[in-house]
Amino acid sequence: METSGRIATTPDALDFTVENVEKGLHQLYYDPNIENKNLAQKWLMQAQVSPQAWQFCWALLSPDKVPEIQYFGASALHTKISRYWSDIPSDQYETLKTQLFSQIACFSSGSKMVLTRLCVALASLALNTMPEVWPGAVPEMVRVFQEEGGGVDGRARCLALLELLTVLPEEFQTSRLPQYRKGQVRGALGREWGSVCPLLQQLLRQGDSPGAVKARVLRCLSSWVLLDVPLSESEGLVEDCFTALPDPELFDTAVEAIVNAVSQPDSQRYVNTLLKLVPQVLSLQEQLREAVQNGDMETSHGICRIAVALGENHSRALLEQVEHWQGFLALVNMIMFCTGIPGHYPVNETTSSLTLTFWYTLQDDIMSFDCERQAVYLQVYRPVYFQLVDVLLHKAQFPSDQEYASWSSDEKEQFRIYRVDISDTLMYVYEMLGAELLSNLYEKLGRILTNTEQASSWQHTEALLYGFQSIAETIDVNYSDVIPGLIGLLLRININNVQLADTVMFTIGALAEWLADHPVMLSSVLPLVLQALGNPDLSISSVSTLKKICRECKYDLPPYASNIVAVSREVLSKQIHKTSQCMWLMQALGFLLSALHVEEILRNLHSLITPYIQQLEKLADETPNPSNKLAIIHILGLLSNLFTTLDISKQEDESGESTAPPVKTAPPPPGPNPVVVVLQQVFALIQTVLSKWLNDSQVVEAVCAIFEKSVKTLLHDFAPMVSQLSEMLGQMYSTIPQASALDLTRQMVHIFARETDHFPPIKALFELVTSVTLSIFQQGPRDHPDIVDSFMQLQAQALKRKPDLFLSESLDVKAMFHCGLLSLKFPEAPTVKSTCLFFTELLPRCSDVPPVARVVQENGKLLLQAVLEAIGGGSSRSLMEQFAEVLFNLNKHCFPLLTVWLKEALQAQGFPSTRVTTEQKDTFTQQILRERVTKRRMKDIVKEFTLVCRGLHGTEYAAEYCL
């Protein structure tokens, strides 16, 4: 197209002509070049908001244009009215309204999409002029479209009017009206319902009304009830919707209208209307049963939505009508039918999941009554909830193996999520039914597993166990007398299926706390778990169960420890588990070893990790390549996860507890911690690995993770390694600086900087990494936001834990301050947050660290300017709380200087924003200087000022921001 380039790239106002807009639209719809399409779209968006839009939009609506062009004209009109209302002179309102009425009449028999956009434009005009300028908007709309004339047939006029009335409340929901206007307009619209309701009723009840008109009436009702139209005022129409349900063409819109009407929060006030609706809903049971028998999922789904909407939104109101208890119980049973609808979710049915929230709501409402009334309701509804458990466990059953194999992976995943929802519901129901529920499940499981005459399907067994597991996972079942029997039953299950085996494992895992109180049962269940550990299909369930047992029962496991370690070692060597499960398994072994005597820990550690150390030695000799890199990271990860949970210091803490008598634990050992012993043995090997892989951040991270997790777990027991680790870290960071080394240094500073014996190596390491990082800043730090982030966090930690580090003559505090100023201007939010934290910790040290006091005195004004620049719009609004903290600390610790700096900084014209006046800056200064006590108030002052600086004050954005 010859002029396409000119149209798309020249946003000159003179170019926004009818002809050029048409060319732009042609380019947008038909040009095969995606860049040209994008340019055309950009240009058209500019055209739509230009002053010229008022001229071309009417021309584009000409009957000889194609619908796409007419649609753009109608959209431009809507944009101008909804977003630029203030540009329209008040003497033009009437003309604009008349033109829109005229165009809607023309398009009532034309393109549906253009008609809708024109209706939305007129709706926007009405909302902007109600109630003062155009008080009787809706009656006038009705009158205009009911008048004969214009060559438009009655049905088309009627549909156009209904479209207009439908989009009016919808446009209100999305309009950009100021908050005070929203309330006025909502009230005005509510009063207009008196004009709309009789019209809709008349059209719906007329025998000769076409289906299209009735469907539009139902849509219109749906739209209006969202304005919180009182249910008592729409009662007749809602009842009419029920008469529309047998008509397949009206079914969906009728369902939507009923659901919307009864779901409005305000509708619970109209109890009499709700009571009239209960029999209406119950009358749909025959239609529901037929739909289920015929496999008509859409109809059953729709009727279920209606029943659930009434029950879920109004269960308390309907429960309170005690004389109508049978009607409400019938509704509850109807919802129960929907919960138990035949078929497997999500393949043969999608309805049952809609009902689950109802059961939560009903239970909450019953339990919220006083004890006397609660007892009455429980008498009626406890049997219902026992029935619900049966229904849910039936729905949770897997289909036959053959059928399940035919399901897609998406269907299997949806079914898994559905079962989780059922599990959550069962856990909740337990609060009402209590221990009797566990007894009930136990009896059923016992009958299935002991019935020799009639074999039961594995699915039935699995579902009952799943019920047990759902409850035991989150509820304390330690007092339950059925658990020993349950474990006895677990041993009788013929596990011939992966899903069943998984659930057996998860059930044992859910009983880990109970097993800690009843360790005699461990000998029964551990063989099952260790056997499952060797099955890759049971990877997640078996490993997570072993981890739970090792965590909860570790003081009872020493007799089984060598066996658990041997099986785990064999499983790990076969590499049958994915990486994450291998890591969990190592954590499980860490818990297990923590309860042993030191000699036993070392013996088991040796047998467990020697193969990996040998493998690591071999890998360290090889030339670096991608495959041996993965192997190195895997081995380092295994060691990290083992050391994360191997914590013998907790033996003393826990030995006094009832669950762990002193006889079970070893006394605290006099020698070094076993983890330290192992780390010292492999230290040279780790250094060798590092020397080969120092420029690979993932390997460096994996090495740092071993020490970081060990330091976090061992705390002061890590002391023997402080010196050599500090030296290694310094060498690492000096050669190739990486953020993970700084993070490990921060941990070391946090734990050991205050200890006299360890201060020298920590001080040397801190000074070295600071010096290296300062040289990175001199070369340009923009390529290393992660290093800058970690560096600022390290400095903040040092200031917090050991400010003496800043007294060192070899530490250039001034250079660090300037690095902080640079970092405040980084685009990465985490880096800026960490830098603000650095300054927040630095400023209070003005009183006790002379080098800090000097730097702040000489350069504090630069910090203030950087903070003001950020508040003025230089940084994301999400960071304003952090900048407010820096300001608060400046005010608290440097008050005399801040008064001078503020005055000087804010004198500059257009700083920190061209949008703020001198008066606003003066007010801001006074507010800041007054606020030296309440940090929250300082944050509010900064939030308020940043909105003014950005021109957002008083907007919808501001309202959301200030919530």
N, C-alpha and C positions, 0 to 999 in steps of 0.2 A: 504494500500500500504506500503510495508516494509520500503522503504527508504524515505517515504514522510516527516517524522519528520526531517531527516537529511537534506533533500533538503531545507525545509522551514526555518530551524533555523540555518544553517551554511553558512553564507555569505562569505565563503573562496573563493578567486578567482579561486583556482584550481578546485572547484566544478562546475564552469560554463562550463559544457561540453554539447555536443549535447544530450547525453543520459539523463543527469539530467534535462536539460531544458524540454525535452519531458515528463519526469516524473512530473515535476512541472506543466506543462500545463494540464496533465491528472488529477492531483490533483485539479487544479483550476476549470476545467470543470465538473468533475465527482464525486469528493469527497463530500458526503452529509454533512460532518461536516463543519459548517460555519467558525470555527476558523482555520481549516486546509486550507480552501479556502483563507482566509485572509493572512495567513502566506505564502502560495504559491504565492499569488499576489505580496506581498512585496518582496519576493526573486526574482521573475521574473523581477520586476522593476529594481532591482539591477543588474541582469544578463544583462538586455537590455542596460545598460549604461557602462558595464564593458569592458575592452580592449578585452576580449575573444569573445565579440559579433561579431567582424569581422570574427572570425573563424566559430562560430556555425550558424550565420544567413544564409550563403550560403548553408550549409548542410541541414538546415531546409526547404529550398526551393526545395529540391529534389522532383521529380515527384511522388515518392512512398509514400510521406507523406500526411496526411489528411489536408484539407484546413485550419483548425484552427492552425495547427503547421506551415504551410507555411505562414499564415497571421502574426504570431508572428515573423517569420524570416524577412519578408518584413518590419514590423513595427520597428524592431530593426535597420534595415538598415536606415530607414528614421530618427530615433532618432539620430543615430550616425552622419549622414550627416547634419541634421538641427541644432543640438545642440552642436556638438563637431567637427565642421568643422576644427577648428584650429589644431586638433590632426592629420589630414590627411596630409601626405607629398605630396608636389605638384607633385612629379614624379609619384604618384599613381592615379592622377585625370583621365588620359586617360584610364587606365585599369578599373577603377571603372565605368566609363561611358560605356565602351564596355560591361562589365558584365551586367550592368543594361539593356542596349538595348537588350542583348541576353535573359535575364530573361523575359522582357516584351513581347518579341516575343513568348517565350515558353508559357506564361500565357495568350496570346491573345485569345486562345481557351479554357482556363481553368477557374479557379475560378475568378469571377468578383471582389470579395472583395480583393483578393490577387493582382490582376492586378492593381486595383486602388492604393493600398499602394505602389507598385513598381513604378507606374507613379509619385506618390507624391515624392518618394525618388529621382527619376531622375530630377523632377522639382526643388527640393531643391538643387541638385548638380548644375543645370543650373543657378539658381539664385545666387549661391555662386561664379560662375566662369564668369558670364556675367559682363561687356562686354569684359574685357581684355583677359582672358584665353580662353573663348569659345564665340567669337563674333557672329558666325552665328548659334547659338543654334537651333532656330526654323527651318530655312531652312534644317539643317542637320537632325532634327527629321523627317521632311516631306520626305526628300530623303530616309532615312533609311527604313521607313515603306512603301514607294511606290515601293521599289525594290522587285522583285520576289525572291522566295527562302525560304529555311528553312522549307519547307513543310507546311507553314501556308497559308490558303486561303485568297484571297484579301479582302473579307468582314471583316474577323477577324482582319487583319492588319489595315484596315481602322478604325474600331471601337477602336482599341488600340491607334492609333495615335490621334483620336479625344479625347479619355479619357486623354491622356497625355497633349494635347493642352488645355483641359478644366481645368485640375488641376493646370496648370502652373500659371495663374493669381490668382487663389484661394490661392495657397501656398504663393504667394507674399504678399497677404493681411494679412496672419497670421504669416509671417516669422519674425524671431528675428534679422533681419539685422540691423546694426547700422544706425542711421539716415542719415549720409552722403552717405552710400551705397544705402539706399532706393531710394534716388533721382536719382542716377546713373542708378540703375537697372530698375526703372520705365521708365526712358527715353529710355533705351535699349529695353525694352519690347514693348513700344509704336512704335518703329521703326520696330519691328518684325511683326506688324499687316499687313504690306504690303505682307508678305508671307502667313499669315493665311487667310486673307479675300478672295482672289481668290479661294483658296481651298474650303472654306465653301460655296461660291457661286456656284461653280461647282457641289458640292455634292448635294446641295439643289435643283438646277435646273434640274439635270439629271432625266429624266422620270423614269429610272429603279432603282434609288436609293431606297434601302429598307427603310421601315418606321423607323426601329431602328437607321439607319445611319442618317436620317433626324432629328430625335429627338435629337441625340447626337450633331449634327451640331447646333441646336437651343440652346442647353445647353452651347455649346462652345461659341457661340455668347454672351449669357447672361454673361458668365464669363469674356470675354474680354472687354465688354463695361464698366464694373466696373472700368477699368483702365483709364477711361476718354478718350477712343478712340474717336476722333472727329466724330460727328454725320454725317458730310458731307462724311466721309470716309466709314461709315457703312450704308449709305443711301440705297444703292441697296439691301443689305442684309435685312435691316429692312423692306423694301417693300416686299421682298420675304416672310418674316414672315407672312404678311397679307394673302398671297396666301395659307399659311399652315393652317390658322384658320378654314376653313371648314372641315378639317380632324380631327375627334374626337381624334385620337391617338396623334396628334401633337398639339392639341389646347392649353393645359396647358403650354407646354414649349414655344410655340410661343408667348402666352400672356406674359409670364415671360420675354422673350427676348425683346419684344417691350417696355414693361413697364420699364425695366432696361435701355434700350437705351435712351428713351426720358426723363428719370428722372435724368440723369447725370447733375450735375450743369453746366458743360461746354456747354451742348447742346443748351442752349438759344442763343449762338452766331450764330448758323447756321439757320437764319430765313428762308432762301429760302427752306431749307430741311423741316423745320417745316410746312411751307405753303403747301408743297407737301403732308405732312402726314395728314393734316386736311381732304381732300376729302377721303383719304384712310380710316380714322376712320369713317367718315360719311357714307361710303359705307357699314358699318357693321350694320346699323340701321335695315335693314330687318331681318338679322340673329338674332339681339337682340329681335325684336318684336316676332319672331317665338319662340324663346327660352322662353320668358315670357308667351306666350300663352300655350306652351306645359309644363310649370312648370319646365323647365330645368334650375335650379338655378345656376349650375356650369358655363354654357355658358353665361348667363346674367351677372353673377358676373365677369367673365373674360373680357367681352367686356366693361363693366362699368369701370373696372380697367384701361383699355387702354385709354378710353375717359377722365377719371379723371386725369390720369398721364399727358396727353398732355395739358389739360386745366389748371390744378393746377400749373404745373411747368413753363408754358410759357404764362400765361394769359396776362402779361404786354407786352411781345414781340408781341403777336398776336393782342392785342388791338391797338398797335401802327401802325399796317399795315392797315391804315384806308380804303384803296381801297379794302381790303378783308374782310370788316366788316360783310358781310352777311354770309360768310363761318364760321367765329368765332361765330356769333350769332346762327348759326345752331348747332355748337358743344355745345354751352351753353344750347340750347333747348334739345339736346340729353342727356346731363347730368341731366337736369330737369326731363326728362322721367325716368332716373335711380333713381332720388330722390323719385319720386312718384310711383315707381314700385309697382304693386298691391300686397296685402298680408300684414299680420301683422309681423313686426319684433319682435323677431328673429325666429318665428315659420314657417311662410310661405315664408319669404325672408330674406336675410342677406346682400343685396346689397346697399340699400339706405344709410346706415350709412357711406359708403365709400365716399360719395359725399359732406358731410357737410363741410369739410375743404376747398373744392374748392370755396364754396360760400363766406367764409371769405376772401380767397385770391383775388378773383375777385373784391370784394368790396374794399379791401385795395388798389388794383392797380388802380381802377377807381378814388378813392378819393385822390390818390397821384399825379394826373395830375394837371396842373395849372387850374385856375378857368374857363377859356374859353373852354379848351378841356373837362374839367370835365362836364360842362353844356351839351356838345354834347353827351357824353357817358351816362349821367343821363337820357337824353331824350329817349335813346334806352333801358337802363337797369332798370330804375325804374319800368316800367310795368312788367318786368321779375321778379323783387324782390317781387312785390305784388303777382304775381302768386306763387312764392316760398313760401310765407307765407301761402297761401291757401293749397299748397301741404304739407307743414310741419305740419300744424294743422290737416290735414286729416290723415297723418301718425302717429300723436301723439294720435289719438283716440283709446280708449280701444275697444277690441273686445266685442262681446255679452257676457252677464254674463255667459251663459252656456259654451261658448268657453273658456273664461278666467278661469273658474273653472277647466277646463281640463289641463291647463298649469302647468308645474312643477315649483317649487320654483325658480330654476335657470333661467328658461325662464322669469318668472315674474321680477326677479332682473335685467336681461339683458334689458328687456323692460323699466324698471324704469330708468336705466342708459342712454338708448337711448333717452328717453324723456328729461332727463337733458341736453343731447347734443343738442336736438332740442331747448330747452329753451335758452341755451347759444347762439345758432345761431340767434334766434329771437331777443334776446337782442342786438346782434351785428347789425342785419339788421335795427333795429330802428335808428341807427346812420345815415343811408342813407335815410330812408323813413320819419322819424320824426313824428310829431303829426298826420299827415295824416293816419299813420298806426293805431294809437289808434282809430281814428274816424271810420276807415274802420272796425275794429274789433267790435266796439260799434254798428255800424249799423247792422252788421250781427247778433250779439247777440240779438239786439232789434227785428229784423225781426223774429227770431226763437221764442222768448219768447212772442211776441204779436200776432203771427199768430194763431188764434183760429180755423181755418179750417183744418190745417194740423199739426198734432202732430209731434214734432221732437224727435229724440232719445236723451237720457241723454248724450250719448257719444259726440254728436255734440256740445251740450251746454258746456260740461266739457272742450273740446279741446279749444274752443274760450276763455273761462275763463282762461285756462292754458296759453294761449298766452298773455293775459292781465297781469297775475301774473308774467310771465317771464320777462316782460318789467318793470313793476312797482317795482319789487324786487330790481333792481339795478339802474334804471334810475329815475331821479327826475321828477315826473309827476305832481308836485304841480300846474303848470301853465295850465294843461290840462283842457279844458272845458267839457270833456265828463265824468269825474269821478263822479260828482253828479248823472248823469243819470245812470251810471254803478251801483252805490249803490242802486238806485231805482230798477234796473233790478234784482240785487241780491235778493231783497226781494220777487220778483215774481217767483223765481225758485222753482219748486217742488222738494225738496231734498229727493229723495227716494233711494239713492244709496251712499255707503260709499265713492267710488272714487270721486263722484261729490261733496259730502259734504266736503271731504278733500280739494279739490281745492277751494271751496267757502271760507273755513277757511284761507287757505294760501293766497288767493287774498285779503281778508280783512287785514291780517297781512302785506302784501306788501304795503297796503295803509295807514299804521299807521302814517307815517310822514304827509301825506295829511290830515288825520283826526285831527292831532294836529293843523293844520291851519284852519280846518273847524269843530270845536267841535260840532256844531249843529247836525252833522250827527251821533255822537256817540250813541244817543238814538235809532237810527235805527239799528245799527250793533251789539251793545253790547248784546241785548237779544239773537241774533243768536249764538254768541260766548259762552255765559254762558250756553245756552241750549246744545251746542255741548260738553261742558266740562264734562257733565255727561255720555257721550258715550265712552266706552273704545276703540271702533274701531277708534275714532277720537282723540285719546289721544295726539299724537305728534302735529298734526295740530292745535287743539284747544288750548292747553297749550302754544305752541310757539306764537300763535297769541295774546293770552291774555297778554303774557309777553311783546311783542312788543308794544301793545296798552298802557300798564301800564308804560312802559319806555318812550314812545314818548309823551303820552297825560296826564301824571300824574297830571298836574295842572288843567286839565279840568274834572278830575274824582271824586273829593270829593262828588258831589251829588249822585254818583253811588257806592261810596266806601262800604257802609254797605251791599249793595246787593251783590257786587263782593265777599266780605269777607265771607258772609253767604253761597253763592253757593260753594265757594272754600272749606270752612270748611266741608260742607256736602260731597263734592266729595272726600276730603282727608279721611274723616271718613269711607267712603264706601270702601276705598282701591282698587279703580278700575284702578288706574294708576300705571305704573312701577316706580321704585325708581327714575330714572333720571327725569321723567316728574313731579314727586312730588317735586323734588328739583327746577325745573324750575318754578313751580307754586308758591313756596315759594319766589323765586326771584321776580316774578311778583308782589306778595303782598308787598314785601319790597319796590319796586318802588312806588306802589300805596300809601302806608302809609307815605312815605317820604314827600308828599305834604300836609298832614293834620296838624291840630293844635295838639299840644302835648297831650292835654287831649283826643282827638279823637284817636290819635295813641295808647295811653295807653289802652283806652277802647277796641279798635279793637284787639290790641295785646293780651289783657287779654282773650277775647272770642276765639281768634284763638289758643293760645298755652296752655291755661289751661288744655284741655283734654290730651295734651301730657305730661305736667308736672305731672298730676295725674298718667298717665300711667308709667312715669319714676320713680315716687315714689314707685309704686307697684313693678316695675322691680328691683329697688335697694334693696328691701327687700328679693327678691328671691335668692335662691342658684344659682350661675353662671352656665349656661348651653348654648349650641350652639344656641338654638332658641331665648332665651331672650337676648343673645349677639347681634344678628342681629337686634332685635327690638330696643335695646338701641342705636346702631350705626345709625339706621334709624332716630330716634327722634333727636339725636344730629346733624345729617346731615340736617334735616329740619330747625333746629334753626340756624345752620351755614349759610345756603343759604338765610334765611330770613334776617339775620344781614348783609349779604354781600352787599345788595342793599338798606337797610333802612338807608338813609343818609339825615338827615334834614339840615346839614350844607350847602348843595347845594341850599337850598331855597333862601338864600340871593343872591348867585352868579347869579342864573338864573332868579330871579324875575324882573331884569331890561331888560331882553331880550324881543323882540317883541312877541315871541311865548308865553311868560308867564308874563303878566302884573302884577304889584305889588299887585293888589287887589286879585289875586288868591292865594297868599301865606301867610302863617302865619309869624309874626315877629319872629326873633330868640328867643327861650325861655330862661328865666333867670335860670331855674332850670337844673338839670342833664339831659343828653340825655336819651330818652326813652329806648334805647337799654341797657344803663348802669343800669337804674332802674330795667329792667327785669333780667339782668345778676346778679345784687346784690340779687334779690329775689330768684334766683335759685342757687346761689353760693353754699350754704350749701348742696343742693341736689346733685349738680355735684361732690362735695367733697366726698359725701357718695358713689356715683357710682364709683368714682375713687378708693376709699379704697377697694372695692370688686374686681375691675378689673385692678388693677395697673400693674399686670404682663402680661396683654394682650395688645400688641402694637397697635392693630386696634382700641380698645376702647380709649386708651390714645391719639392716633392720632385724633380720632373724637372729643375728649374733647378739645385738643389743637387747632383744626381747628375752633371751635366756637370762641375762644378768638383771634386767629390769624386773622380771617376774620373781626372780630369786630374792632380790633386794626387798621387794614389796612383801614377800611372804616371810622371809627370815628376819627382816628389820636389823636389830643390833647383832644378831648372830652372824650376819654377813661380814662383820668387822675384819676378820683375818684377810679378807680379799680386797679391802679398800685400797690399799697402797698399789698393788699390782694392776687392779682394774683401772685406777686413776691414770696410771702410767700408760696403759694400753689405749685408753680412751683419748688421751692427749695425743698420742702418736697417730691414731686413726684420724682424728679431726684435723690435725696439722697437715696430713697428707692429702686427704680429700674430705672436706667438711660436709657432713650430712646431718639432717634434722634429728634422726633417731639417736645419734651420739649426744646431742644437746639434751634430748629428753631424758636419757639415762643419767647424764650429769646432774640434771635437775633433781632426780630421785636421790642421788648420792648427797647432794647439798641438803635436801630436805631432811635426810635421816642422820647424816654424820657431821654436818658443818659445826654443830654445837659441842662436839666431843673433842676435848683437848688433844687426845692421842691421834685423832684422825684429821685434825684441822690442817696440818701442813700439806699432806697430799691433796686434800680437797681444795685448799687455797691455790696450790700450784696449778691444778687442773682448771679451776675457775678462771684464773688469770690467763692461762694459755688459750682456752677456747674463746675468751673475750677478745684477746689480742688478734687471734686468727679471724674472728667474725668482723672486727673493726676494719681489717684489711679488705674483707669482702665488700664492706660498705664503700671503701675508697674506690674499688674497681667498678662499682655499680651493682646494687643488690636486687634490682628489679626481677632478675631471672630466678631469684631464690626466695620466694615469699614464705616457703615452708621453713627455711633456715631462720629467716627474720622472725617468724612467728614463735618458733621454739626458743630462739635467743632471748626474745622479750619475756617469755614465760620464765626462763632461767633467771634473768636479772631480777624479775619481780619476786621469785622464790628466795633468791639470795638476800634481797633487801628485807624480806619478811623474817627469814630464819636467822640470818647472821649478817647484819649490816656492817659488822667489822670488816668484812671483805672489801668494802668500799674505802677503807682507810689506807689500803696498800698504795705505796708510792708508784708501783708499776702499773696501776690501773688508771687509765685515762677517762675519768668520769665525764669530763667535758665532751670528749668524742662520743661517749655512750649517749649522752644527752642529745647530741645532734643526730645520732643514728635514730633515736626515738622520734625526733621531729620529722625525719625523712619517712619513717615507718608509718606515722600517722596519716600520710598521704597515699598509702598503698590502696589499690582498689579492692583487695581481698579483705572481706569483713573479719575473718578470724584473726588475721595479722593485726588489724587496727584494734580489735578488742584486747589482744595480748599487750599491745603497746600502751593502750589506756591503762591497763592493769599495772604496767611498769611505772608509769608516772603517778598512779594512785598510791603505789607503795613508796615511790621515791620522795614525794613532797613531804610526808610526815617526818622524814629523816633530816630535814633542814635543821632541826633543833639539836641532834646528837651526832651527826656525821659532818664535820667541817667541810670536806671537799664537796659534798652535796649542797650544803648551804651556799658555798661560793658560786657553784655552777648555776643554781637557781636564781641567785641574786643578779648574776651577769646576763643570764639567757632566758629567764622566766618570761620576759615579754614575748619572746619568739614562740614559746609554748602557748601562751595565751592567744597570740595571733593565729596559730595553727588550729587551736580549738575553735576560735570564733569563725575561722574560714570554713571549718567542717560544719558547724552549726548553720552557717549562712547558705549552705547548699553544696559544699564541697564533698560531703560524705553521705552515705545512705542514712535515711531517717531511722532505720533500725538500730543505728549505733549511738543515737542521741543519749541514751541512759549512761553509756560509758563515758562520753565526753562531759556529761553533767557531773559525773563522779570526779573527773580531773578538776573541773571548775570548783567543785565543792572543797576539794583538798587545797587548791590554790587559795581559796577564800579563808580556809581554816588555819593554814600554816604560813601564808605570806600576805596577810591582809593589808598592811601598810603599802607594800609594793603593788598589790593588785589594784588598789584604788587609783594609783598613778597610771599603771599600765592600761587599765580599762579606758580611762579618759583619753590617753594618747592613741590607743589602737582604734577606738570608735570615732575619733575625729575625722579620720580619712573618709573622703567623699566616696559614696557607693560601696563602703565596706561595712559589714561582710556581705551585703546584698544591695543592689540598686533599688529593691522594693521597700526598704525600711526608711522611715523618716528619722530626723534628728530626735524628735520627741519620743518615738518608739525606742530608739537606742538609749536615751536618757532613762526611760522607765525601766528598761532591761537592766541597765547598770545599777540603778537603785535597788531593784529586786534582788540581784545577785549579791550585792554587798550586804544586804540585810540578812541573807540566808546562811547562817553559820552553824545551825543546829540540826535542821531537818533535811536529810538527804533527799527524801521523797519530794519535798517541796521544790528543791533545786531542779530535780528531774522534770517536774511539771513546768517550771519557768522556761527551761531550755526547750522542751517540746513545743510550748506555745510560741516561743520566739522563732524557732526553726520554720514553723508553718507560715509565719508572717514573712520571713526571708524568702520563702519559696512561692509566695503568692497563693498559698492553699488555705489560709485562715478563713474559717467560716464555711468551708466547702464540705461535701459529703465525705471526701477523703479524710479531712480533718476529724470529722465526727468518728469515723472508724478508728483512726490513729489514736485518738484520745480515750477510747473505751478502756 
